[in-house]
């Protein structure tokens, strides 16, 4: 019997006033009863529009049909035919712009909560299933994967299933890439990330940490060591700054540096840990994407009383997920929209204020986009001791600087064939943020999966 409710089953979550003081997960997940109730909202459409919106092509109606019957482990097996990290994507995927945006139930109500169901199924599996090591026949060929983020993990897992000896080289001391250092604990528990990585390791993948490809070893040296195929999924860890006066003052952070200190260096335990994150009473976060929301909400949890999102466009142009904006507002984050920083002022080497100007939007241009322009004479200051810049990242230049024959964009992204993810260098493939610049976890996973398929074909014929 189809549940014709126009609304999704609500997701339980911590009270905003409570969660703003801790790093525990904000959303608490469905119970089995909630999952079954939500799953019965699915019409199991014959043409499956939701699947077309999924970058890794999960058979969504098929797994939801199992959930509706209470067959949760069977649902997990369906999902993981195409998606190796469902516990992660169920939490951080922008479903509202992908699978759920195409759901038929969304025409006259809210779409089926595909992401929440995916998360429930993954969590159920991790809590209840027996994890057995699969028997995989090796083919005698070895491949290397650079980076253990979502693109690298996905590519490594797919290649391992096909019998390759896979070694993943990770620059940091912990695996997971952006999943570990870039997304806060309250949105993506690190224990879950390591469990998902462990599942890939059970396929026979060897993870080598503290190896910076381009510094510790080069792509050409990996080829000389007998790696017949290489996938570069090194992400986009080079922060962009605004190039305004005062960005070298103490108290100015790039967002990825700030989040890394908190996530990997346990900055949230300062002063117990030796790596401090100096958060003052007032914190300004420049930018309004998901990373900006993560940084702002983290600063709040570290004790900042006033946290401002400073963004040069209006509310309709905010690029962060709607859910993240709602959570931020509920936790007391204030939005200073149509506001653009022009200078950071300091005293004795430390940030003292952020100077901004007011902006206004022009009439829509030919593309329909309204451009922000400065309101002359509107300068004002926000008294603050901390400024976190979250306006984007670019790929680290190390790999392109040390890999002859690897073609890249002027801004640093690796150029690939869109159908195969092959680079200009024979046997070398790339995907994820190293190619596109900062994007979503699921798009990186889709690239890793596509590259693994192409590498398999390449190496079979080599």
N, C-alpha and C positions, 0 to 999 in steps of 0.2 A: 504494500500500500504506500503510495507516494505521499510524503508529508508536504502539503501545499502552503506551509507557512511562508510568508513573504520575507521574513527576517532570519538571519543566521542564528544558530544557537550561540548565545553570548559566551565569550571566553572568560573564565574566572581570572582575576588578577589581584595583585596586592593593592591595598589602599594607597593612593598617591602620596599622602603625608608620611606613611610608613616607609614605602619603597624609596623615597627620595633620601633616606638616611642609611640605606644598605645596598649591597651589591648582589643581592639574591635576585633570581629571575623575576621579572615583572609579571609576565603572563604565566599562569599556572597549568595550562593545558586542560583538555577535555577529560572527563571521566568516560568509562566505557559506555555508559548510558547516553551521555551527551553525544558521543561520536556516532552511535547508532542512530540517534534521533536526527542529527545533521545529515548523515549519509542517506537517509530516506528522502531527503529533499531532491536528490539527484534524479533526473528524468531518464538517465541512461540513453541519451540521444544517439540515434544511429550514425549521424554524420560527425559526432564527437568534436565539436568546435574547440573545446577546451584544450584538447591535445595539440592542436595547431598553435596554440599560444605558449606551449612549453618548449624551451630551448633544447631539452634533452628527450622530448617526446615520450613522457611517462604515459602509459595507458590509463588515464585518469578514471573514466567510468568503470573500468574493469576492477581497479583496486577499491573504489568506493562501493561497488556492489558487494564485495567481500566484507567490507566494514559493516554494511547494513545488515548482513547475516551474522555478525559477531565473529567472523573469520579473520581475525586480525593478523595472524601470522601469514595466512595465505595472501592477504593484502600487501604485507611487507615484501613477500617474494615477487609479487607483480611489480611493485615500485622499483625494486632493486635490479630488475632486468635492465632498466634504463638509467637509474639514478643511484649512485653508490653512497650518497650522503643525505638521505631523506630527513634525518633529524636536524640537519643544518639548514637545508633548503626550506623545510617546513617552518622554520623560524625567521629566516632573513630574506627569503625570496620576495620580490615585489609582485605577489600573485594578482593584486588588483590591476596591474598593468599588463599581465600576461594571461595565464589560464583563466582566472576568474573574470577578466574583462570580456571574455568571449562566451561565458556561461549563459545559456538560454534563460535560466532562472533570474538573471540580472536584468532582463527586459522589463519585468513588472514587479520587481522587488530586489532583494539582495541576492547575489550569486551564491552558489554552494561554497562553503568555507573549505576549499580544496587544501589550502596550506595548513589549516588547523588539523584537518583529518590526516594529512601526510605526517605532521609532527606527532600526532597521537599514535599512529601505527608504528613509527620509528621508535618512539619511547617505549611502547609496549614490547616490541621485539628486544630492545636492549635490556629490559627488566626481566623478561620471562624466557627468552629463547636460550637454547644451548648452542654455544658458538663452537662449531667443529671446524677443524682445519681442512679445507678442500684438497682433494688430490688432483694436481694439475700436471699433465705430461709436458716436460720441458722440451723446447725445440733447439736448444743449444746456442741461441743468439742472445746477445746482451745489449740492452739499451740504457740510456741515461736520461733522467728527467731533472731539469734545473728548477728548483723551487717546489715546496710542499704545500702550496696554497690550493685552492679549489681546482684550478686548471691542472696543476701537476699531479695532485692526488687522483683525479679522475683519469687522466691519461695513464698513469702508472698502474692503476687497478685494471683498466681495460687491457693493457698490454700483458700484464701478469696472467690474466685469465686465458690469454692466447698462448701461454707457454714461454714467454720471454723472461730472461733474467733481468730484472729491473732494479736499478739503483737510483734513488732520489737524493739529490744534493741540496741541502737546506743551509742558508747562510747563518741563520740564528741558532740558538741553543735548543729551541723547541720547535717541533713540527706544527704544521697547520697554516703557515703563512699569515695572511690577513685575518683568517679565522681566529688565530691565537693572539696576534698583537694588535689588531685593528678594531675588533668588535668587542664592546664591553661585556663583562660577565653577566650583567643583568639582562642582556639581550641574547647572549649565546654562551652558555656555561662551558668553561674550558675542559671540564671533565668529559663532556659530550664530544668535543672536538677530538680529544685524544682517543676516545673509544672508537670513533669513526676511522681515525688514522690506523688504530690497532687492527681494525677489520681488514684494511688494505694490506697491512703488514702480514696478516695471516695468509694472504695469497702468495707470499714469498717475496714481497717487495722489501728491499734493503734501504733503510733510511740513514743517510750520513749527515749529521748536523755539523754546524760550525765550519762549513765549507763554502767559501765565497767564489763562485765560478766567475772568472775574470780577474781574480786576485790569487786565490789559493791554487787554482788550476784553470786552464783555458779550455774553450770548446775544442780547439785543435788538439790539445793534449789528451782530452777524453777520446777523441777519434783515434789517436795514436795508441791509446791503451786498449783498443779493440771494441769500443762501443760503436755498433753499426748504425744506430739511429739515436738521435738526440732531440728531446723536446724541451723548449725553453718556456717556462711558465714562471718567470722571475718577478712578475707583478709590476706595480708602479709605486715604488717607495720613495721617490725623490719629490719632496714637497715644493709646491709653488708658493711664492710669496708675492706681496703686492708691490714691492719695491718702493715703499714710502719711507720718509725719514723716521728713524727711531726703531726700525725692526731688529737692530742688533742689541737692544737693551735687554737686561735681565728681566725675566717675567714675560717675554714673548716666546711662544711655542708654535711650532708647526703642529697641526692636529695629530698627524701620525706619530710624531715624537712624543707628544703628551700622552696619547693612548698607549703607546708601547711602554712608556715608563710605568703606567698604571697596570697594564695587563701582564706584561712579562717580567718587569722588574719589581712588581708588588709595591708600587708607589702608594697604593691605598693603605698600606700598613705603616707608612712613615709616621713617627720617627723610629719605629721598630726596625725598618729596613734602611740600608745605607744610601738608597737612591731616592732623593726627595722629589716631590712634585709640589712646588710652591704655589698653593692656591690662596689667593687673598679674599677679602670680604666681598669684593666685586670683581667679576670676571666677564670679559667681553669675548664672544666667539664671532669671528668674521666669516660669513658664509651661511648657507641655509640648506645644504644637502644632508644626506644621512650621516656623514662623518661629523658635520657640525652639530647635529642633534646628539650624537654619541658623546662628543667632547663636552657639550653644555651640560648634559645630564650627569656625566661623570664628575664635572667640577662641582655640581650641586651636592653630589654624594660625598665629596671630599671636604665639604664644609662651607662652601661659598654661600653667602646669604643672598646676594644679588647676581644673577647670571643673565646676560643679555645676548640674544642672537642679533647681530648687526648685518643687515642685508640690503643691498642697493636696489632691489626690485620690490614689488608688492606681494601680497599674500597669495594671489593667484599664480605667481611665478615661482613660488618656493618649490625647489626640486625634491625635497625629502619626501619620503612616504607619508601619506596622510596619517597613518597610525602612529608614526614616530613624532609627528608634529603634535598630535593630540596628547600623546603621553608626556611630551616635553611641557606643554602648556599646563597639564594637570599637575605636574610636579613643580610648578612655579617659575618656569623659564619665561622670561619676557622677550617679546619680539620687537626690535626697533627696525621697522621696515622702511623702505625708501630712504635709507641712510647709508652713506658710503665713507669709510675711513680715509683720511688724507695724510695723517701724521700721528706718530706715537711720541708723547712727551715723557721725559723722565727726570728723576732727581737722584743724584749720587749713583748713577748707573742702573737704577731700577725704574720700571714703568710707573708713571704717576697719573697719566690720563690718555685717552684716545680722542683725537680731534676728528670730527666728522663734518660732513655737509649733507644737507637735505637733498633728495632727488625727486624728480617728477617724471612721469612716463609720457612719451610723445604719442601722437596719434599712430595707429597701426600702420606699418609699412606694407609693401606688396606681399610679404609673407604672412601678414597678420600679426607680427610681433611688435610690441611696444617697447621702445628703447628708453632706458633711464638716462636723464640728463641732469646736470647739476643745477641747483637753484643758487644763483649768484648771491653772495653775501650771507649765506645761511649757516656759516661755520659755528660749531658749538663743541663743547668738550664733555666727555663722560669720564668722571673720576674713577679710575680703576688701577689695580696693581698687576693684573694679569690679562694678556691678550693672546688668544689662541686663533691661529690663522687656518681656516679650513676651506680653501678655495680650489682644491684639486691637487693631484700628484702626477708626476711623469715617470716613465721607466728610468731606472738607474742606468747611467751611461757605461758602466764597466764592461758589460758584455759586448756592446757594439764597438767599443773602443779597442777591444782585445780579440775581435773575431774578424779577420780579413775575409772579404767576400760576402759579408752579411749586410744586406741593404736595409736601411731604416728611413723613417720619415724625418723631416727637419726637426720635429719636436721630440724625436727619440723612439717612437714606436717602431717595432720590427715589421717590415713589409712581408706579407704572406699571400699565398694563393687562397682565396676565400673558400674554395671547394675542398682543399686538402690541408690547409694550414702549413704548406711547405714554404720554406724561406728560399732566398736566392742561393743558399749554400747547400750543396748536395747532402741529403741525409739528415738535415737539420730542420725541425719544425718548431712552430711557436704558437702560443695562444694565450688568451686571457688579457689581463691589464698590460702585459708587456707588448701587446699588439695594439690594443684599443685605447690605452690610457685607462684611468680608473672607471670601472663599470660594475656590474652586479656579479654576485657569486655564481648564479645559475648560468649567466652568459659565459663566464670563464669555464665552467664545467662543460658546457656545450662545445666550446672550442677544444678542450682537452679530449673529449670523446671523439670529435671529428678527426682530430690529429692522430689519435690512436688507431682509428680505422685505416687512415691513409698510410700510416707508418707500417702497419701490418701488411698491406698490399705491396708497399715498396720493398719490404724486407723479404717477403715471399718470393718476389721476382728478382732479387739481387743475386 
